[in-house]
């Protein structure tokens, strides 16, 4: 791949179809409405973000062949500070979790530069013993892309990637192009991000971890473009559930990137469809949260509101708060745990509850 990518990225061959226009309009409408939709209490938003983060980590690592389920990821995250991970799957999950948290907390400060991309790659693989030799460095040997089934078995090569010799130059060109285009505002941010991602994946600059890093960088760029709802709904989960279409769209567009007229359509249509589905899922979750809370019995609502204000609640506190009968309150606590409003800790007289 001795030619420069930048003239090809210049979007002479980009066709804005009615479907693409409609998808962008719907996503941007939700982006604008998010502030009004953010009427959920901070603890419920925090719960949505935790669930979405677990789904994202689980899905993104499974796309690359991991076998860990979401419940395994949740258990691992609760012990992340231990820094002892027995399997490669656990090492990859730990790295992804830490990079996601970094992006969520510091997205304003992470400029899209080669240096930051390499740092994020290093952090992504920081716990992976097998990858210690190359993390944070561009590839030194060819790395064609393979797909995996749900059991982690390879399905075959999806597409060829850039040669190691060309990779540093191509990454420098890609980062420069993106930042210049973002500065001009000529392309809609979603189209700009979509094109950047598919070209990044065509280059495949690192020996391993490119798919996971591309999804982390997608989240970073969406946050920087003002799509503040992204941490509360898992994009990776949508991609995992459409994995065949994901690989097909990548293959169709990437097969044309080295030609005079790249066909951006297959990838951009897929990319915008999954972003749109991400929005729909979050809308449904918010509506469900509002409906469920609205339908809670008075005693149960009092318990939830007290827990929200104080961080936790015990049976003794609930009795003092409501004046309710212990057995009646037990039924309400049981219902709130079963409906996933509360988490129970301990047992007997030491039992206490917190919001999920």
C-alpha positions in Angstrom: 0.0 0.0 0.0 2.5 2.6 -1.2 0.0 5.2 -2.1 -1.2 7.9 0.2 -4.6 7.5 1.8 -5.4 11.1 2.2 -6.5 11.9 -1.4 -8.7 8.9 -1.2 -10.3 10.0 2.0 -11.2 13.3 0.4 -14.8 12.4 -0.1 -15.5 13.0 -3.8 -17.1 9.5 -4.0 -19.2 10.0 -0.8 -22.9 9.7 -1.6 -25.4 11.1 1.0 -28.5 8.9 0.5 -31.9 9.6 2.0 -31.3 6.7 4.5 -28.0 8.3 5.7 -29.7 11.7 6.0 -32.6 10.2 8.0 -30.3 8.3 10.3 -28.2 11.3 11.1 -31.3 13.5 11.7 -32.7 10.9 14.2 -29.4 10.6 16.1 -29.0 14.3 16.2 -32.5 14.8 17.4 -31.8 12.5 20.4 -28.5 14.3 21.0 -30.4 17.6 21.3 -33.1 16.1 23.5 -30.7 14.3 25.9 -30.5 17.2 28.3 -34.2 17.2 28.7 -34.2 13.4 29.0 -31.6 13.5 31.7 -34.2 14.0 34.3 -33.4 10.7 35.8 -31.7 11.0 39.2 -27.9 10.8 39.2 -27.9 7.3 40.8 -30.2 5.9 38.1 -27.9 7.5 35.4 -24.9 6.0 37.2 -26.7 2.6 37.2 -27.4 2.9 33.4 -23.8 3.8 32.8 -22.5 0.8 34.8 -24.7 -1.7 32.9 -23.7 -0.1 29.6 -20.0 -0.3 30.5 -20.3 -4.0 31.4 -22.1 -4.7 28.2 -19.5 -2.7 26.2 -16.6 -4.5 27.7 -18.1 -7.9 27.3 -19.3 -7.4 23.8 -16.1 -5.7 22.5 -13.9 -8.5 23.8 -16.2 -11.2 22.6 -16.2 -9.8 19.1 -12.5 -10.5 19.1 -12.9 -14.1 20.5 -13.2 -13.8 24.3 -15.6 -16.2 26.0 -16.5 -14.2 29.1 -20.2 -13.4 29.6 -21.4 -10.1 31.0 -21.9 -11.6 34.4 -18.2 -12.7 34.3 -17.2 -9.2 33.4 -19.3 -7.7 36.2 -17.6 -10.0 38.7 -14.2 -9.2 37.4 -14.9 -5.4 37.6 -15.9 -5.7 41.2 -12.3 -7.0 41.9 -10.4 -4.9 39.4 -8.2 -3.4 42.1 -6.7 -6.9 42.8 -4.7 -6.7 39.5 -4.4 -10.4 39.3 -6.0 -12.0 36.2 -5.6 -15.7 35.4 -6.6 -15.9 31.8 -6.0 -13.8 28.7 -9.7 -13.1 28.5 -9.6 -11.6 32.0 -6.5 -9.6 31.1 -8.2 -8.1 28.0 -11.4 -7.2 30.0 -9.4 -5.5 32.7 -7.5 -3.4 30.1 -10.7 -2.5 28.2 -12.4 -1.5 31.5 -9.6 0.8 32.5 -9.3 2.5 29.1 -13.1 3.0 29.0 -13.0 4.7 32.4 -10.2 6.9 31.2 -12.1 8.0 28.1 -15.3 8.7 30.1 -13.4 10.8 32.7 -10.9 12.6 30.4 -12.3 12.7 26.9 -11.9 16.5 26.7 -8.1 16.2 27.3 -7.4 13.3 24.8 -6.5 14.9 21.5 -6.6 12.6 18.5 -2.8 12.3 17.9 -0.6 9.4 17.1 1.0 9.7 20.5 -2.4 9.4 22.3 -3.6 6.6 20.1 -0.4 4.6 20.9 -0.9 5.4 24.6 -4.5 4.2 24.6 -3.3 1.0 22.8 -0.6 0.5 25.5 -3.2 1.0 28.3 -5.7 -1.3 26.5 -3.2 -4.2 26.6 -1.4 -3.3 29.8 -2.5 -6.5 31.6 -2.1 -8.8 28.6 1.1 -10.9 29.1 1.0 -12.2 25.6 0.9 -8.6 24.2 3.6 -7.0 26.4 6.2 -7.1 23.5 4.2 -4.8 21.2 1.6 -2.8 23.2 1.8 0.9 22.3 3.9 0.2 19.1 2.9 0.0 15.5 3.0 -3.5 13.9 6.2 -5.0 12.6 4.6 -8.0 10.7 1.6 -8.3 8.5 -1.8 -8.7 10.3 -4.7 -9.6 8.1 -8.1 -9.5 9.9 -9.8 -12.7 11.0 -13.4 -13.2 12.2 -14.4 -15.5 15.1 -17.5 -17.4 16.0 -19.3 -17.4 19.3 -16.9 -20.2 20.5 -13.8 -18.2 19.7 -12.9 -20.3 16.7 -11.5 -18.3 13.7 -13.9 -18.1 10.7 -11.2 -17.0 8.3 -9.6 -13.8 6.9 -12.0 -10.8 6.6 -9.6 -8.4 4.7 -6.0 -7.6 4.1 -4.4 -4.6 5.9 -1.7 -2.1 5.3 1.9 -3.2 5.2 4.0 -2.6 8.4 6.4 -0.4 6.4 3.6 2.0 5.3 1.8 2.1 8.7 3.6 5.0 10.4 3.1 7.3 7.4 -0.5 6.3 6.9 -1.4 6.9 10.6 0.3 10.3 10.5 -1.7 11.2 7.4 -5.0 9.9 8.9 -4.6 11.8 12.2 -3.7 15.0 10.3 -6.6 14.6 7.9 -9.1 14.0 10.7 -8.1 17.0 12.8 -8.0 19.3 9.7 -11.5 18.1 8.6 -12.9 18.4 12.1 -11.6 22.0 12.2 -13.3 23.0 8.9 -16.7 21.4 9.7 -17.2 20.5 6.1 -18.3 17.0 6.9 -21.0 16.1 9.5 -19.2 14.7 12.6 -20.9 11.3 12.3 -19.7 10.9 8.7 -16.2 12.1 9.7 -16.0 9.7 12.6 -17.4 6.8 10.5 -14.8 7.4 7.7 -12.0 7.7 10.2 -12.9 4.4 11.9 -13.1 2.4 8.7 -9.7 3.8 7.4 -8.1 3.1 10.8 -9.4 -0.5 10.6 -8.0 -0.8 7.0 -4.6 0.3 8.1 -4.9 -1.9 11.2 -1.8 -0.2 12.7 -1.1 -2.5 15.7 -0.2 -6.1 15.9 -3.3 -6.9 17.9 -6.1 -5.0 19.7 -7.1 -2.9 16.7 -10.9 -3.8 16.8 -11.2 -3.1 20.5 -9.2 0.2 20.2 -11.3 1.3 17.2 -14.5 1.0 19.4 -12.8 2.9 22.3 -11.8 5.6 19.9 -15.3 5.7 18.4 -16.7 6.5 21.9 -14.0 9.1 22.4 -14.7 10.9 19.2 -18.5 10.8 19.7 -18.1 12.3 23.2 -15.9 15.0 21.7 -18.5 15.7 19.0 -21.1 16.4 21.8 -22.9 13.0 21.9 -23.0 13.0 25.7 -25.4 10.1 26.0 -22.9 7.6 24.7 -21.7 6.2 28.0 -25.3 5.2 29.0 -26.0 2.8 26.1 -23.6 0.2 24.7 -22.6 0.6 21.1 -20.4 -2.5 21.3 -23.4 -4.6 22.3 -25.3 -3.5 19.2 -22.3 -4.4 17.0 -21.9 -7.8 18.6 -25.5 -8.6 17.9 -24.9 -7.6 14.3 -21.4 -9.1 13.9 -21.9 -10.6 10.5 -23.2 -7.4 9.1 -20.3 -5.6 10.8 -17.6 -7.7 9.1 -19.5 -7.5 5.8 -19.7 -3.7 5.8 -16.0 -3.4 6.8 -15.0 -5.8 4.0 -17.1 -4.1 1.4 -15.8 -0.6 2.1 -12.2 -1.5 2.9 -11.9 -3.5 -0.3 -12.4 -0.2 -2.2 -10.3 2.1 -0.1 -7.2 1.6 -2.2 -9.1 2.4 -5.4 -9.8 5.8 -7.1 -13.4 5.8 -5.9 -13.8 4.3 -2.4 -17.3 3.0 -1.7 -18.0 4.5 1.7 -21.7 3.6 1.5 -21.7 0.0 3.0 -19.8 1.0 6.1 -21.4 4.4 6.7 -24.9 2.9 6.4 -24.0 0.2 8.9 -22.2 2.6 11.3 -25.2 5.0 11.4 -27.7 2.1 11.8 -25.9 0.8 14.9 -25.6 4.4 16.3 -29.4 4.7 15.7 -30.1 1.4 17.5 -27.9 2.6 20.4 -30.2 5.6 20.7 -33.4 3.5 20.5 -32.2 1.2 23.3 -31.4 4.1 25.5 -34.8 5.7 24.8 -36.5 2.5 25.8 -34.4 2.2 29.0 -35.3 5.7 30.1 -39.0 5.3 29.4 -38.9 2.0 31.3 -37.2 3.7 34.3 -39.8 6.4 34.4 -42.7 4.1 34.1 -41.5 1.7 36.7 -40.7 4.4 39.2 -44.1 6.0 38.5 -45.9 2.7 39.3 -44.1 1.9 42.6 -46.3 1.8 45.6 -46.0 4.7 48.0 -44.0 2.8 50.7 -41.6 1.4 48.1 -41.1 4.9 46.6 -40.3 6.3 50.0 -37.7 3.5 50.5 -36.1 4.3 47.1 -36.1 8.1 47.7 -34.5 7.6 51.2 -31.8 5.3 49.7 -31.1 7.8 46.9 -30.6 10.6 49.4 -28.6 8.6 52.0 -26.8 6.0 49.9 -28.2 3.1 51.8 -31.1 1.9 54.0 -31.7 -0.7 56.7 -35.0 -2.2 57.9 -34.8 -0.2 61.1 -34.5 3.1 59.1 -37.4 2.1 56.9 -39.6 1.4 59.9 -38.7 4.8 61.4 -39.2 6.6 58.0 -42.5 5.1 57.0 -44.0 3.8 60.3 -44.8 0.6 58.3 -45.1 -2.9 59.6 -41.9 -5.0 59.5 -43.5 -7.8 57.4 -45.1 -5.4 55.0 -41.7 -3.6 54.5 -40.0 -7.0 54.0 -42.3 -7.6 51.1 -41.5 -4.2 49.6 -37.8 -4.7 50.0 -38.1 -8.1 48.3 -40.0 -6.6 45.5 -37.5 -3.7 45.0 -34.6 -6.3 44.9 -36.5 -8.5 42.4 -37.2 -5.5 40.2 -33.6 -4.5 40.4 -34.1 -1.2 42.1 -32.1 -2.2 45.2 -29.2 -4.5 45.9 -29.3 -6.5 49.2 -26.1 -6.8 51.3 -25.6 -9.0 54.3 -28.3 -11.0 56.2 -30.3 -11.0 59.4 -30.1 -7.9 61.5 -27.1 -6.8 59.5 -29.0 -6.5 56.2 -28.8 -3.3 54.4 -29.7 -2.1 50.8 -28.3 0.3 48.2 -29.5 1.4 44.8 -28.5 -0.8 41.9 
